Structures are given as structure tokens and as C-alpha cells.
Amino acid sequence: MASIQPKLSPAIQTYIDKGLFDRLPVSFSAFCFDQMKDWDLLFPNERRYFERLFDLLDRSGQPEVDRLFEPMRAAETQLGVNEKTWPKRQFTLDQVDFLNRNPHYPEWRAAVSTVFGKIDPLLDAEIARKGKPRLVVVISPADIPTGPDRMWLRIANRGKRVAIQQPENVEDFVPLLLTGLAHSQSAPSLAETYAGGSAPYDAWVVEAGDRLAGTAGKAVHCSYTRLDTYRKRLMTEVNRMVGSAEIRGPRQLSEHLKHMKVTASEADIARDAIMAEFTRATLLSGNGTLLINNTFVEWATVQAIRRARPSVTVVGFGVRNKVKPFSSLLIYADQAESNPIPTQTDTLGTYVDLEVFYQYILQEFEKYAEYRRNTVYLFVGEGMDELLAIGPADFPLLQASASLTLPTVHADCAKWLGLA
């Protein structure tokens, strides 16, 4: 059966019409077609990546392209790729099975890595030449049972600990940091201010609770709390399908879950098709994201970095609950309903988890050329008299010799982003 041509950008369609895809190894072009098949659900950054990738291949000489893909063509020959085993422009589960069952799959994987090992540095260099200041703020909850001297231990040697003056009203700590003003003044946050003058999906707030976004604006807001109704529906539906044997295997379950989108009655994020799909995929692809607030925050942040590459990112962790014994954690059960043991918060477990998550998040950002050498990271514990700043040497906080007020920190961040 002929494959359906996905809707793509005019630039990509031009490369198809010129025959570029037909001059590439069939498994490579098919994989790219599969990644682009839901073009309307890709973030602008993802679309630009494919346009830059095929622009690079198109403007390169054919002998150079042939040399680049020579290892992959050789691997396809070993695999036994032909029109019967791998129909043109198809990358279905049948092709996945074909690869996984083939004894030469390792050679093919190595060839793919070799190709991208040569392409990605060229694309990264293009990105680096267009670099701009970026900001990441990671906020830990006030209930962490330790002082700042025991915070951010895995990454502390990457930056500088900066003393912070405490506000008179402890409830103003986060508002003063993110908006420069007290909570009562309802000012827009750094993310909202930046989003007002930037492209869509360029400023994100990802949090366990529902208080960091500030006044309503254009910034993307992913909140574990706001997704409570949707999360419970997903858990109930998955348990029902598995328990009733309605789903025969992981393929059928995966296919069914693709249609379980968040609805407008469950969360405002449903009004944006891209974010609705992002939310579904995040909750159903991360281990524990449905059940543990901080696991959701960490995984949603990682996926936002990989897919959207935001210029401003505010991450807010919370305090997670203790995992109950025999709670069916791994089969999508709501612990509050499936286990009569009273729910208890776990501040010590939260601290241990977060020490790992800080490192994961920093490492994920630094994987990409967009963030290297031009990104300021602030790791903040709510109510603590010290924060950790990581970034370029010319960022003012890295030169501070005395304790700073939170409005000063906010002003330095705003100036760094060109907002002041």
C-alpha cells in the first residue's frame, strides 16, 4: 500500500521535488519522513532542524554526499534492504522489527552514528554563529531539609555561590526573583516578559505546582498540578485496558495511547495542538511522570530542551510524596486511591532526587550548541540565603563580592536577556 505523503514545509517539499531524498540511503530518508510525518505537531525548532539538515545536503556536492553515506549504504547491503523489505519512504513497526531481528543491526547503528557525527557538528557551528543570551532558573521548594552548603553539590564546581538578602516577607522570595516586585503587585515574570517579544515556544515555565508563571502571557506553562485531571484519566484508562486484556501487547497499547489527548476541559494547554501532543508524549514516555511531580518536571524540562530549545526556562520543583509499599507504581495506579495508607510528604527523598535532577538538567542544556558559552543558570532554593550561578564570566552575579537583593538578581537577569 502506498504511503501517505505528509504535509511538510515548502522548503522540504522543494527538496523532495528535486529528488534529494531519492539520492539518500532508503533507511535514512524513510526515518526522516517518519520523524516529519506529523509536521504540524513539531516545534518550530524541530522544523528548522530538518530544513537546515536538507539544505546542507542539497548545497553539498553529490560526490561529498555519496562519501558521507557510503558506510550507511554498505550497512544496508549487509541488512538486505530492498524494495520488498523496506518500501520507499516507509518507517513502520515492520521496519523496526526488520532492524531489531537482523544480525547486522549493530553495523547499521554504527553507520547512522557516523553520519550524524559528521553532520551535526556542521549544523551546530551554524547555530553557534547565531548565538544569543539565554537564561535558566531552577527553583527548589522551601521545605528542603538542608542549608545551601549541602545544595547543588554535583554541579557547584561549575559556578559561584552568591549570597542573597532575604525579603521581609518570605512569600515574596520567588516573586522578587522572577518579577522584581512583591507578590501583591502581580508583575509579569521574566519568562512572560521575554515571551511577549519573542517567537512562540521560546520561553517556558515547568513546575510541580501552579505559581511560577506570574501574570498570564505567551510563555509556555507546564504544571503537574494543572494536569491532575488528565493524569488520572490516563492512569485509569491504561489500567482498564491492561486489566481487561483488551490490549494484546505493547504495540496495540502504544497505538491506543496516541489518541488519548488532553481535552480543553482538563487543561488550558489542550488549546495548542503542539503542546497537547507534547503533554501526552511526556506523561506517557517518562518513567514515573504520571505519578511523581518532580519526575514530571525533570522529564518535561528535558523534552522541552531537546525539542523546543527555549531561550528562557524557569523550572520549579516541589516536595514529592513517599512512594507507598505495594502501590502498583509501575502499572499506572493512583496511589491515593489504590492504597489506604495515608499519603506522606518526603522532604529527604525530595532532596536526594533533586541533587541528581540538577545535574541532569544542566547536562541536557549543555548538549546543544544553542546553550554553550551564552547561557546563565541560576539554581535557587526558596528562602535560602545563597544561590548557585553558572554562566559566562561577564554575567554580573559571578563578579559579586557582597550579598545581593532579589530585585538586583532579577534586574541583572533582565539586562542579560536584553529586557532592560
Secondary structure, 3 states (H helix, E strand, C coil): CCCCCCCCCHHHHHHHHCCCHHHCCHHHHHHHHHHHCCHHHCCHHHHHHHHHHHHHHHHCCHHHHHHHHHHHHHHHHHHCCCCCCCCCCCCCHHHHHHHHHCCCHHHHHHHHHHHHHHHHHHHHHHHHHCCCCEEEEEEECCCCCCCHHHCCCCCHHHCEEEEECCCCCHHHHHHHHHHCCCHHHCCECHHHHHHCCCCCCCEEEEECCCCCCECCCCCEEEECCCCHHHHHHHHHHHHHHHHCCCCCCHHHHHHHHCCCCCCCCCCHHHHCHHHHHHHHHHHHHCCCCCCCHHHHHHHHHHHHHHHHCCCEEEEECCCCECCCCCCCHHHCCCHHHHCCCCCCECHHHHHHHHHHHHHHHHHHHHCCHHHCCCEEEEEEECCCCEEEEECCCCCHHHHCCCCECHHHHHHHHHHHCCCC
